[in-house]
Amino acid sequence: IAGVLAWSAAESLADRRRILVLFGVNALLNLGWSVVFFQLKRPDWAVVELVLLWLSIAALIVGLKRMSLAASLLLIPYLAWVTFAGVLNYAIVQLN
């Protein structure tokens, strides 16, 4: 929904490219965390990857704000969820 709102509010081709890049990078990092954590079974590497994922969500929030405040606000629960996942991921690293 955030992507659709931002896309609809985009005023230029450059804005739409920015939206695609921000969401594309975020999607790759989101998928990457699952691969690193579950398939490679490297929760230590996953913590580092999760920091990059968190930063990509923050970049989405900031990058979309100019186009659509609603789109930015819709991403806050995603950021909170990834923060929670990061805490759990870090706890797993500490326990192992």
C-alpha positions, -999 to +999 in steps of 0.1 A: +000+000+000+029+024+008+044+018-026+011+024-044+005+056-024+040+069-032+038+058-068+005+076-072+019+108-056+051+108-076+055+139-097+083+128-120+100+099-135+129+105-112+106+101-082+093+068-096+128+055-101+137+064-066+106+045-053+116+014-074+152+016-062+143+020-025+118-008-026+141-030-047+170-027-023+147-033+006+132-064-010+167-079-016+178-072+019+146-087+033+150-118+013+187-118+021+181-119+058+160-151+055+186-168+034+215-159+058+195-167+090+176-198+079+194-214+050+230-205+058+223-208+095+245-178+103+226-157+128+258-137+134+259-126+098+222-121+099+226-094+126+248-074+102+224-079+073+195-069+096+212-036+103+213-030+065+177-040+062+167-016+091+186+012+073+168+005+041+135+008+058+146+041+074+156+052+039+122+043+025+105+062+053+126+093+046+126+089+009+089+086+005+079+113+030+083+141+005+059+123-019+034+108+005+034+112+043+008+084+045+032+060+027+060+069+051+037+063+082+026+030+068+062+017+070+067+024+107+052-009+118+075-027+094+105-008+110+092-018+144+088-055+134+124-056+120+136-039+152+120-067+172+134-094+149+168-078+153+165-080+191+156-117+188+183-123+163+209-107+185+197-127+215+202-159+195+237-149+187+244-141+224+229-175+235+250-194+211 
